[in-house]
Amino acid sequence: MKYALVDGTRQEAQPKLRGVCVNCEREVVAKCGSQRIWHWSHRGKLECDHWWEPETEWHRSWKAHFPREWQEVVHAADNGERHIADLKTSRGQVVEFQHSPISPDERNSRESFYNPMVWVVDGNRYKRDLTVFREAIQHGTIIQDAPLYIRPTRRDAALFRRWSPLQCAVFLDFGPEEFSIAGFPLAVSVLWLLQLDRTTGQVVVSAVTRESFIHFCMTGENWQTLTVIRSQPSYSFYRRPQSRGYGSQRRRF
């Protein structure tokens, strides 16, 4: 955990500090070694939230974009079940930053518990995922220009199977890796949004600017999805995926 209560105030781990867990109110100790990022840990092997995963620099870099009071917020259900959301905005939107493997049952449970929520997934967690995804995009079919939707190849790859069936927005984060679409490099940093084409039941992919996703979290305004601007008239006909209500605006690349 990044935060614990020290004398009633949320505080990050510092050497020799002791505090109280924000969820279960049991004692936690500051772990401030050189092998892992500084964090709070329950004494012994106790963990009060089985959904919690060890944090990485990737988690912390994402959380740093947002107000401290939105980070690691306890979300309680009417039946008394409690979990710590990675990020919960002032509007109640939950964002889970997922690095570790997650079972389908746990994923479904989280999506039902936190609704509304979105996932941001560390695309570099598995060595082959970047190569597979890049190939799936480069050889995929553009089925809509504005906003851009791509039907990827390799839809049976583990990367796509892990998040099927899609029930809420899943954003893949490959960090600073560069991508091209139809031979043209993208000029902005993007997250890759996995959505379900309800007319076919297949996964479609769109590119959402990283900046606009952060803006969406901060304000609730629509994120920006890249758009194809063709220099020559196109006479191809594309099937338009049915919207799931996700926000999108046009942006050139």
N, C-alpha and C positions, 0 to 999 in steps of 0.2 A: 504493500500500500504506500502511496505517496504521502498521505495525510493521516494524522492521528490527533486526538484532542490532548493538549498539554495545558493543564490548568484551565480547561474549558475552551481553549482556543485551538482552531485547526492549525497544525504546524507540520512542516516537512521534517524528515529524520535528520538529526544531528548527533554527533558522537555523545554517548553516555546519557542520552535523554530516555525517559520512560514516559509513556502516555497511555491513552485509553482508546480502544477501537471505536470508530464512529458507528459501527453497526451493532456489535454485541456488547460494547462497554466493558470488555475485559482488558486486562493489562497487555500492552504491547511494548516491545523494546526496539530501539533504533539499531538497524544493521548498517554499519558505515564502513564496509571493507573496500578492498581494491578490485575484487573480482566481479562484483555486480553493482548496479546503481544503488545508491543509498535508498533504503526503504524501511518501513515498519513491519514487524513480524510478531505474531502471537507467541507467547512463551510455550515451550515444548513444541508439539506437533499440531496443536489446535489450529484449525482454520474455520472461521464462522460462516464463510460463504464458499460453497464448493464450486461455484461458477468462476471464482477469481483465478486468474493465471499470473504467474510471475511476470513482472513488468520488464520491458527492455527500453533501450534508448528510443526505439521507434515509437512506443507508447507515449513516452514523456514528450517527445518532440511534437506529437499531435496535440496532446493536452495543453502544451504551452501556448497554443493559439487562442485559448479560451479563458474566460474569467476563472479564478480559483474556486469561486463558490459554485461553479457548474461541474467541477471535477469531483469524481468519487462521491456521488450523491446516493444516499440510501433511499431505495424505492421500496415502499411497503404496500402489499396488497391488503384487501379487506379481510382476508382470512389469516392475516398475521405473517405471511411469508415475506421475507426481507432479503434484498440483494443490493449490492453496491454497483450502480451504473458507472461506467467509465466517464460518461458525460451526460448530463441532463440539463437542458437549457431552461430558461425562465418560462418557456412556453410548454414545457413538458416533453419535448422531443428528446429521445434517448439515442445516443450514438455509442456503439460498442466497437472498440478497436481490438481486432482479433489477430493474434500472432500464432498462438498454439493450435494444434489440432482440436477439433470440436466434433462431438458425435451428432448425428442427425437428431436424436432425441433431445439433447441439450439445446441445440440450435432452435428447435421448434418450441421448447419450453421458454427460452429467453424471448423469442419473438412474441409469444402469447402474453408473457408476463409484462414486458416493457411497452407493448403497443401504445403509441407509435414509436418505431425505432428504425434505424438504418445501421448497416454494418460497414466498417472500413477494414479491409482485410490486407494483411501484409503479404503482398504478392511474391516477395523474395524469400518466404519461409521455406519453400521446397526448391531444390536446385533446378529441376526441369521445368517448373511452371513458367518462367519467363520465356524460355525458348519455345515451349508449346503455345503459349498465348500469342507471342509475336507471329508465329507461323499461322495461327488460327485467324489473326486479323489481316495479315498480308494476303492470304489466299482466300479470305472470306468474301461474301457477296454483299455489296452495298444494296440494301433493299429500300432505303429512303434517304433522300438528300438533306431535307430540312425538317426537323433536325436529323443528323446523320444516325442511321441504324445499320449495323453490320451483322449479317448472319455468319458466325464464325465456322470455319472448318474445325475438325478435331473435337466435335461436341461431346464425344464419348470419353475425352481425356479426363483424368482424375480431377484436374482443376475445376471443371464444370460440374462433374458428378458430386463433388463435395457440397455444392450449394444448390443442388436440385432436390426437390422442386422449390422454385423461388417463391417466397411469400412476402418478402419486403425488399427494399433496395439494398443491393450488395455492391460496394465499390471496391475494386481491386487497386491497390497502391503499389506500383513498382518503383517508387522513388524517382530518382533523376534519369532513369532509363529513357532513351529516345525511341520514338516510334514513327513509322511512316504508314500512310494510307494511300492506296492506289499509286504508290511511288513517290508521294509527296511527304516530306517530313513535317511533323507537327511543330508549330512555332511556339506553343505554350505547354506548360506542365499540366498533365491531366490525370484524373482518376478514371478507371474504366468501369462503367455502370452495367451490371448484368440485369436484364429484364426479361420478362416472359412475353413472347408474341402469342397472344391468346387465340389468334386465328389458326396457328399451326401447332401451338404447344411447344415451340422450340425457343431456345435461348437466343436473344439478340443483345448486341453490345453497342454502347454509345460512349463517347468521350466527353467527360465533364471537366471543365477547367478546375484545377485545384483551388484557385483563388475564389471562384464563385461557390464552391462547396463550403468553404469556410464562411463565406458571406451568408449562405443559406442557413448554416447553423446559428450564426449570430443574429440574423434578422427574420428568418422564416421566408424570405423572398426566394423566388425560383432560382435554381442553379442554371448555369449556362452550358448548353450542349453544343459541340462543334457542328458546323453545317458545311456541306459541300457546295461550292460555287463553281459551276462548270463554265469553261471558256467557250465551249462549242455546244450547240443544241444536242440534247440527248433524246433519243427516240426509244429508249428502254422503258419498260413499264415495271414498276416495283410494287409489291404488296405492302400496304401501310399497316404496321403493327397497331393493334388496339392499345390505346393509352391506359395505364394503370393509375393515372392521376398524378404521376411524378411531374415535377416542374421542369420546364426546359425553355431556353431562349436560344436564338441563333447567334452563332459566332463564326467568322471565317477562319480557315486555316490554309 
